[in-house]
């Protein structure tokens, strides 16, 4: 039984990382109907910017002195990495998506794949393809309760992810920009007629989604210990599946989908075989596409001519 | 056209086919005598690329759907053909005696099995995802390509990660020759061309242009999309089989995501929806890959930039949906003569 709870805890912390990334997919899809293939690479870049920021702030010195990295500095790393990724997201949107926004849907999809490939390979040239050990910006503490081991890192992942999601919810529901985003996802042309600055709102969407992905990247690095330039491919795909599972375009759906994918993955790895942990995600995708393509929390939208 | 000219068409076609085969055979001898092995290899790769590009173009260009996991179908075809070839060869030799005839029969049967299995995989992947919008297909094919590679990586009877080299220590038999590659190039180009310019092809184009309108015109969109996808997967399977018999063995990493990207570059360079464009794109990729051999690590960066720039500057690809054909060339050269 304790093993089961252990898997649940691991699944929830992994799932909250997927949820953070899935939010970026779902927000962009909700507005532009575009699968932002480069989102997984923004997540990877976020992880790397956290890596370099932490070593710039002297994480090795603290480690050598046997002291933990101060919590305040860890937060600085998180916030700065999020800001850097937000900038990257906005840049990608301006260079690769805005010029083709009115083109057929296939065109931005191809540029998105191009950007994703470009970032992957640029990262391999810049950072070398070798995996890197993630700096311990949180020193691991273990708590054992009834045979279940909980580390402070898993707890921190859960808390940070939860805080960001609540923050996003408040932002989308309570601010003018959030209201503009919701309006855009209903109807871009009508929103423009109502005086909403469409470009600025889309820019804000990319900035927020990319910042969340960067937070996910740092948490992922802490959780999985190593990072590499191709980490965004599979994780990004799983997060996308999470978004589809929850109902793409639906913000609470992305959170639910992320947690479910994380749980499914951990339980498969724990009880079936670790070989199938990646396959289960795609199985879920195919099943959901066949049975309920609008996702768990999505609404069926009739297409109009 | 009156009946008199229509009647002997089958005869004309028979003579034409025999002529093409003879020309291929002569060209085969010429290529083998005239070029060093290195150049021959590039020519073979170019031919295989043409098959891949023309096949993928049917789904990505003509039908307007988007597969980014075609390397997976190629892998299915390659492994199935290699395995079938190895197991079938002794039986065919026992029946026909060792020689070119037995090799040809074994090879083509193996290729057909590869195509059939790849087509089956295509139906399996296409049915759930093609009921929906094209971008879901992109994700599913991407996942499929990865899963296939993981499966071959773990399949012990196919050599797992070290690759499949057949039963003999010499590795897989190298059946693939100029003759067979271009025989299949011609077969596939003719089939895809006939499909594209048939009623089915017009329906596929209608789906690309406006799926809802196509459905309103009573076009069975899902069925046709799955059909195009299956045919496209089968051609990738043939290409995989030809590829497998070009060297002594195949490894799962020959069919990585990079391979799918190569295919997409082929059709985007050539023009989405143009058969001749796709063929040119296939040759382009074969040649540039050779030229960039020393710059391996920059290749994908350059390809990625090429994809983005082409999409921004000329989203329909270099040729667009235009075809290079004799008739078009004749028209082009005749026009200036007119006052």
Interface residues (C-beta under 8 A of the other chain):
Chain A: X35 X96 X99 X100 X103 X104 X105 X106 X107 X109 X110 X111 X113 X114 X115 X116 X117 X118 X120 X121 X122 X124 X125 X233 X234 X237 X240 X241 X244 X275 X278 X279 X281 X282 X285 X286 X289 X290 X293 X303 X305
Chain B: X64 X66 X68 X128 X129 X131 X132 X134 X135 X136 X138 X139 X140 X142 X143 X144 X146 X147 X150 X154 X212 X213 X216 X257 X261 X264 X268 X272 X297 X298 X300 X301 X303 X304 X305 X306 X307 X308 X311 X312 X315
